[in-house]
Amino acid sequence: MVRLNKEERELLLTQPTIAHLVTLRPAGTPHVAPVWFLWDGEQGAKGRAWVMADGGAVKVRNIKRNPAVALSVATPERPLSYVVLEGQAEITSEDLAPVVERMCVLYDGPERGAEFAKELLGEDRMVLLEITIDRIMSWKDESG
């Protein structure tokens, strides 16, 4: 198994790729949700990521009970590579508007992204899941 180096991880984590967020239900079974995310880079520790969510979503309720989460990001085609981020999520509204706007612009482009961010923020239901990363795992296909 060949791991991605830091530059390769950063490149993958800064692309508008759909990630899968895993939280734990009350019974301990996994709940997986496809999400948009924003990577803040590997700082001092291992970095952090943000996911936006409706305040009443299953993933938010799960995190209130158990903050342990995993975020899986993979390339959609060859050469294949992936990064799995494990950490602790905190529900916050701090910096909500700028983070939601940055995320929407990343995934939807400047015009549609800014418009979509205003729609989401206008509903007054959005929260951020700020994930402090404890562990990073990665892999890349050397044969691709």
ZIMO-V942942 format. One record per run of one state. SS is the DSSP state (@ for helix, = for strand, . for the rest). FROM is the first residue (numbers start at 1). LEN is the number of residues. If there is no record, write none. Layout:
BEGIN
ss=SS from=FROM len=LEN
ss=SS from=FROM len=LEN
END
This chain:
BEGIN
ss=. from=1 len=1
ss== from=2 len=1
ss=. from=3 len=3
ss=@ from=6 len=8
ss=. from=14 len=5
ss== from=19 len=6
ss=. from=25 len=5
ss== from=30 len=6
ss=. from=36 len=1
ss== from=37 len=3
ss=. from=40 len=8
ss== from=48 len=7
ss=. from=55 len=3
ss=@ from=58 len=8
ss=. from=66 len=2
ss== from=68 len=7
ss=. from=75 len=6
ss== from=81 len=12
ss=. from=93 len=3
ss=@ from=96 len=13
ss=. from=109 len=1
ss=@ from=110 len=13
ss=. from=123 len=3
ss== from=126 len=15
ss=. from=141 len=4
END
